[in-house]
C-alpha cells in the first residue's frame, strides 16, 4: 500500500505519494500564520489518474 509522506520546511510543505523514487501525487501548501494552510498546487501523475490509490488515515499536524 502507498503511504502518504510529508515534507515541511517551516513555511512551505508538501504531502506526496512516492514509489520507486517517482512522485505519483503531490499537494503543495503554504502556511499563512499558525492556523491557516493555503493549498498552492496539486498534481497526479497522468498514469496514476487511471488507477485508484487507496486512501490512508487522515494526517493532522
C-alpha positions in Angstrom: 0.0 0.0 0.0 1.2 3.5 -0.8 1.9 5.7 2.2 1.4 9.5 2.2 4.6 11.2 3.1 5.1 14.8 4.3 7.8 17.4 3.9 7.7 20.8 5.8 10.4 23.5 5.9 8.7 25.7 8.5 6.8 27.8 5.9 6.0 25.6 2.9 5.3 21.9 2.7 4.1 19.1 0.6 2.2 15.8 1.0 3.1 13.2 -1.6 3.0 9.6 -2.6 6.2 8.2 -3.9 7.1 4.8 -5.3 10.5 3.8 -6.6 11.7 7.4 -6.3 8.9 8.7 -8.5 6.2 11.0 -7.2 2.8 9.8 -8.1 0.8 12.6 -6.5 1.6 15.8 -4.7 -0.2 18.6 -2.8 2.0 21.6 -2.1 0.9 24.2 0.5 2.0 27.4 2.2 1.3 28.2 5.9 -0.4 31.6 6.4 0.0 32.2 10.1 -0.3 29.5 12.7 -3.7 28.2 11.8 -4.2 28.7 8.1 -2.9 26.4 5.3 -3.2 27.5 1.6 -3.0 24.8 -1.0 -0.9 26.1 -3.8 -0.7 23.2 -6.2 -2.0 19.6 -6.7 -0.8 17.1 -9.2 -1.4 13.5 -10.1 0.9 11.5 -12.4 -1.1 11.0 -15.7 -0.6 7.2 -15.5 -2.0 7.2 -11.9 -5.1 9.1 -12.9 -6.5 5.9 -14.3 -5.8 3.9 -11.1 -7.4 4.1 -7.7 -5.0 5.0 -4.9 -6.1 3.6 -1.6 -6.7 6.3 1.0 -4.7 6.3 4.2 -5.8 7.7 7.6 -6.0 11.5 7.7 -2.9 13.3 8.7 -3.2 16.0 11.4 -0.5 18.4 12.5 
